Amino acid sequence: MGIGSRISSQIGYCFLISAYRYGKFRSHHNIYIIPITNYILTYISCEKLKNYTQAEEGKKSRKMSFKNLKIKPGRLLTTIHETAKAFGAKGVWGPESTQTGVCRLTLSDLDKGVRDWFIDETKSLGCEIKVDEIGNIFAIYPGKNNNAAPTAIGSHLDTQPTGGRYDGIYGVLSGLEVLRTLKENEFVPNYPIALINWTNEEGARFPMSIMASSVWAENIPLETAYKLESVTDAEPVTVEHELKRIGYLGPNKASYKTNPIKAHFEIHIEQGPVLEDEKKLIGIVTGVQSYAWYKVRVFGKAQHTGTTPLAARSDALLATSQMIVKGNELAKKHGCLFSVGVLNVKPAVVNVIPEHVEFIIDVRHIQDKGLSAILGEIKKEFPKIASESGRALSLEFDHIYTSDAVKFHDDCIACVRESASEIVGADLAREIISGAGHDSCSTSTRVPTSMIFIPSKDGVSHNPAEYSKPEDVHTGFEVLMSAVLKYDSLRKD
């Protein structure tokens, strides 16, 4: 027991006088005599004694900090595999039972199932659950200062049709493992921690990526998201319809103003080959490149393939093919990326020249001005191709979404960098720019944000064979937990 526990903080001054031969504690005129075994004379003001005691308690608290938390290795990976099996395992790529991908499109029945499971799991840890009007789920783990905005860990549980087991899923389930670890160690953070499942990050079923986090950040209107129609259903349905159908159109307003967080951390597989090629274990993500999606419609004329000479044709598909080639040429010129992943042809008959083609371009650049430059050339070159490819060709551009280049917050990056250095060593971590968009792009417009990457085998993602080593999965989780709790310890709300 420390000295401070034996002396009242109400006493103005205390004399601690050694009394080698005293057999008991006694007081006289506010002077306390304490038996100790050596001759010491010390004069201490009680305020200094109080400060000393608090400092010692602080040292003890730090010694018992999150760095000493007991972790259950392997449980996170088990949870990843169990939820994959229960909610959408698809796409066998190897002989093991865990060697499949996951197809869990947003707001589908499988998505509802994993959402229900997620809420049950977080409730069992003592979390308060908030579901907002765009279906985002906030599971809030209590801290010491529960009136303050929580520090958040967020990602997504929806996948691509050809998705793997890790994209997004790893981020949410790593956050869950953080909360499980805190609960089991009876560790109470200074501030609450929110684990967030963001709706429709992928933009696969409803063609707008990072949709619901963008609504929360008030970067897009709620009604715009509600009216989006599905592109993977035989009969298109809207986001609003499906939210109601599966019971996840929540009562809380989707807004950073009414449902705030203090900061946002996200862990993710890299989805590229850089970390693996350089034999790095952790990517310290400092930002995200800009990207834009446009729907392009090309209009030609349907004619018989056997009776229409080449010079007399208005072939919408031929013109589209030339546009795609030109897009890739421009990407090489500007040092960026151009892709087409969706292409629809009508009337799609063997002996009829296509009269209508609709395709979506995905253009990405590390700088906003670079993205603007290539888009400017695309909008100049594509009409030129249309005018030179047939007698009656025309086209339209329909803007879907643009995400500006993102620079993450220095404080959050520092927490990740320090954690990575402590856990894997500075030589096995590197700074990296994300090539893909993430929900952290949305949150970074409103609160301090950063991300963590772990290696992806062969850089493969959006593919059932998406894979990260078990040891990398575990290491990433440790870095995430450390970074979040470092930030928690630095907050001065």
N, C-alpha and C positions, 0 to 999 in steps of 0.2 A: 504493500500500500504506500502511495506517495505521501510526502509531507503535507501537501495541500489538503488531503482528505482529513487531516487531524486538526486543522486550524480554521476557524470561522473566517469567512471573507468579510464579515462585518467589523472586524477589529481594525482600528486605524493603523497601528504598528505592532509588530510582533518581535519579541526578542527570543531567539532560540539559544538557549544557554545549556551547555553540557552540564550534566550533574552525575558524575561518576558514581556517587554513593546514594543517589536518591532511589528509592524503591517504588515510587508511584508518581503518577502524573498529578500535578496540582496547579492551581492558578491563584494569583493574588493581584488585585488592582489591574486587571487586563494584561498581566504578564504571565505567559505560559512557560512552565518548566517541563521539559521533555527528557526522559531518561535516554541517554545515548552513551556509547561506550568510549568515546574519545573526547578530549577537551577541545571544543570548537565554540567560537563566538561569532555569530552571524546576525547581521541586521538586514532584514528584508521587509520591504513594504508589501502589504497584502496584494496590492495591484500587480506588483512584479511577480509575486508568488502565483497569482491567478494566471498571468500570462505564461509563466513557466509551466504550470500544470497543463494548460491548453496546448502548448507546444509539444509537451511530452505525449499527450493523447493523440495529437496530430501525427507524430512520428510512429506511434503504435498503429494508428489507422492505416498509414501508408505501408507499414510492414505487413499488414493484413489486407493489402489492397487486391485489386483484380489480378495482379500478376501472380498471386498465390491461389487463385481459384482452381478448384479441382474440376477437370474436364473429363468427359466420357468419350474417349476416342472411338470412332466408328459409328456412333449413334446417328450423326448427321447423314452419313452415306446410307445407312439403313433406312432412315426416313425418306430419303430421296427415292430409293428403290421401292419401298412399300407404297408410297403415294403414286408412283408411276404405274405399278401393277394394279392398284385399285381404281385409278382415274385416267385411263386412256393409253395404256401401253400399246404401241403399234410400230411396225417396221423392224422386223428381225434382221440383225446384222451380224450375229455370232451365235455360237452354240449355247452360251450361258443364259440362264433365265433373265438375267439383268441386262442382256445385250439386245435391247430394243430401244426405239425412240418413244416419244409420247405425242399423241395427237389430241389436244385439248383446246379446242377453239373457244374463244371468249364467249361467255354467256350461253354456252351450250349446257346440256344436262351434265356432262362430265365436269364442266367448270363449276356448276352449282354444287356437285358432289364434293369437290376439293375445297370449295369455299366453306361449306358446312363443316367439313373436317377441320379446317383451319380455325374457325371460330370456336369449335369444341376444345381444340388443343390449347388455344390461348386463354380461353376462359378458365381452364383447369389450372393455369398458372397465376390466376388472379387478375387477369387483364380486364379492363373496361373496353367494350366493343362499340365502335361507332361505324355505321354504314351510311355513306352519303348518297345523294340523289343521282350519281353516276356510277354507283356500285363499288366505289373504293372502300376497302375495309381497313379501319384503324384499330389495332389491338394495343391498348395503352397499359404498359406495365408500370406500377406505382413506384415513385421515388420518395425522397424526403421532402421535396418542395412541389407538391402536386398541383399547386395553383399556377405553376409556370408551364410554358409550352414544352412539349416533350422533344427530346432528341430522337430523330427518326432513323429507322432502318427500313428501306423499301425496295421492292422490285415487283415481279409479276408471276402469276401462276398459269397464265394462258400461254399457248404455244402456237407454232406454225403447223399447218397440216402435215408437214414432214419434219416435225420438231424432234429434238433430242430430250434428254433427261435433265439438262443442266441450265439451259438458257432461261434466265428469269427465275426458274424454280430454285436453283441453287441460292440465289439472293434471299428469297423469302424464307427458305428453310434454314439457312445459316442464321438469319435473324431469330427464328424460332429457337434454334440451339443456343443462341446467346441468352435468351430469356429463361430457357430451361436451366442453364448453368447458373445464372444468378439466383434463381429460385432454390435450387438444390444446395447452394452455398450460403443461403440466407444473406446474400449481399444486396444491400439497398443502395441504388444509385442516388446521387444528389438530386437528380431531376428525373421525371418519368421518361420512359423510353417507348416510343410508338413503333410497332411493327406494321408496315403498310403493304397490302396487296393492291396494286394499282390495276384498274380495269383496262383491257384492250391495249396493252403496250405494243403488241405485235402488229396490229393493223391488218391481220390476215383475213378474218371473217368480215370485219367492217373496215374499209380502206382508209384508215387514218391511224398512223402509229402514235404512240405515247398519248393516246386520246384523252383518257380520264385524268391523268396527271396534268395535262394541259388545261382541262376544264377547272381543276382545283386551283391552278396557278392563274386562272382568269386570262389565259392566253387565247382561248377560243370560247365562244358562247356555248352554254349548255344546250341550247336548242339546236345548234349546228351538229353537235354530237348525237343528240336524240334522233335527228332525221337521217343519219347515215343508214344506208341500206346494205345488207349483206351481199357479198359477191360469191359465197361458197354454197348457198342454199338454192335448190331448184326454184323455190318461190321466195324471192327476197323479203326479208323482214327488217324492221328498224331496230336500232339500239334501244330505244324507249320500250318498244314492244317486248323485247327479250329480257330487259331488266325487270319488267313487271311479271313476265311469265315465270321466271325462275325465283322471284321474290327478293331481288336485290336492288330495287329502286328504293333506296333508304330515305329516312326522314331528315337527315342532316344536310345542310346546304353544302354544296361542293365548292368551297372557297378557302383560300389560305387566310382570309380575313376572319372568318367565323370559326374555322377549325385549324388554327395555326400550328406549325411545328417550328422548332428553333433552328434545326439543321437537318441535313439528310445525307446519310451514308448508304452506299449501294455496293455490294460485291457481285461480280459477274465473271463468267468465263470470257476470255479475250475474244473468241470467235475469229481469231486470226493466228498466224504462225510466228509472230515476232518473239514472244517470250520463250516458246519452245526452241526456236532456232538459236536464240542467244543463250539458252540454258539459264534463264532467269525464273525465279519462283513466284515473284510478285510484281505486278504492274501498278505503279503509282499513277493513277489517271489524273492528268492535269487539265484535260479539256476534251471536247468532242467536236469533230469536224461538222461543218454546215452541210445540209442536204435539202433537196427539193424534189417533190413528186409532181408530175404533170400527166394528165390524161390527154392523149393525142388522138383525134378522130380524123381519119382519112376517107374521103368520099370519092368514089369512082363511078363506073357504070358496069352493070351486070350484062354480059354478052356471051354468046356461044363460043366455047374454046376452039371448036373445029371450023368455024366459018368467019372468024374475025382475025384479019391480019395483025401482026404485031404492031405495025405502025398506026393502026386504027384503034388500038385498045386504050382504055382508061383503067388500068389495073391497080387497084388500091393496095393490094398486097405487095406487088413489085415495088411500088413507091415506098411503102413502109420498110421493106427490106433495105432499100438504099438509105433511108433515114437512120436506121439502126447502125449501119456501117459508118455513116457520117458521124453519128454521135460518138462512136468509139474512136474515130480519128481525132475528133475535137478533144476528147478526154486525154489522149496521149499528148496533144499539143499543149494543153493547160496543166498537165501533171495531176490529173484528178481521176474520178471514176464515173462511168456511164453504164447503166444497165437497163435491160427490159426484161421483166419477169412475167408480165401479163400481156397476152395478145389474143384478141377475139376477131374472127373472120366471118363475114356473111356474104353470100348465103351458105358457104361451106359445102358446096356441091362439086363433085369431081369435074364436071364438064361445063361449069359456069365461072367466068372471070369474076373474082371478088370485087364487089362494089362498095363494101364498107369494112374498114379495119379500125379497131380501137385498141390502143396499147398504152401502157403506163411507163414513163421514163423515171428513173431514179438517178439523180445526179448529185455527186458529193465532192466537196473541196474543203481543205483545212481552213480556208479563209473565206469570209463572206464576199469580199470583192472578187475573189477568184470564181466563186459560184456564180455571181452575177455576170461575170464576163463570159463564161461558157454558155450560160442560159441565153444571153444576148445573141451569141452566134448560132445557137440551135434555132432560135426563133427567126433568124434570118435565113439559114440554110435549108430548113425543112420546107418552107413555102416555095423556095427556089426549086427544090427537087420535085415537088408536086407540079409545078408549072412546066417542068421539062420532061415529065414522065408519061404524059398522055394528053388526050384531047380535052378532057373535062374533069380534071382532078382538083380537089380543094381540100383544105384541112382546117381544124380548129384546135386550139390549146385550151385546156380546162385545168386551172391551178387547183391542186389538192391540198398540198401542205408544204411549208418551208420551215425548217429549223435552223436558226442562225448558229454560227460557231459559238461554242461555249468555253468559257474560262472558269474553271472551278476555283473555290475560295481557298486562299492561302492557309487559313487556320486549319481547315479540314484536311488539306493536303499535308500539312505538317504533322497532324496526328497520324495519318496513314504512313508517312515516311518514317517517323520515329518508331512506330509499331513494327513496320517491316524490318527496319534496321535491327531492332531488338530481337525479333523472332527468327529471321532468316539471315540477317547480316546485310549490310549495305551493298556488298558485291553481288548479291543474288536478287536484288530488286532494281528496277529502272523506271524512270518516268516514261509515260506513253500517252499518246493522243488516241482516243477511241474513234474508230472508223464508223461504228454503228451508233444510232440514236438510242437513248435510254430515258427512262422516266426522270433520271437525274438532270436531264436537259431542261425539263419543265421546272423542277424544284429549284434549280440554280438561278432562275429568274426572280425568285422570291426569298430564298434563304441560303445561307452558306451550305455548300454541297461538295462532295467528292466521291470518287469511286475507287474500287480495288479490282484488279484483274488477276486471275490465275491462268496458267497455260491451258490451251486447247490442243488436243492431239491432232497433228497435221493441220491445224488451223480450221478444222471442220466445225460448222454449225448450221442450223436450220436443216439438219440432216439426222436421221435416226442414229447414225454412227458417231454423233457428237460425244466426246469423251474427255474427261480429265482424270488424272491419276488419283487414287484414294488419298495418298499423302498430300497431294496438292489441294484437294478439297478441304482436308483438315487444317492445313497450314493457313489457307485463306480465311477460314472461319476464325482462327486465332488472331490473325491480323485485324479482322473486322471488329471483333470483340474488344481488343486492345484499343483500337482507334476510337471507337464509340465511347468507351469509358475514360479515355484520356480527355476527349472533348468534354465529357460530363464533369470531370474534375477541374477543368479550366473555366467553366461557365461561372459568371459572377452576377447572375440575375438578382 
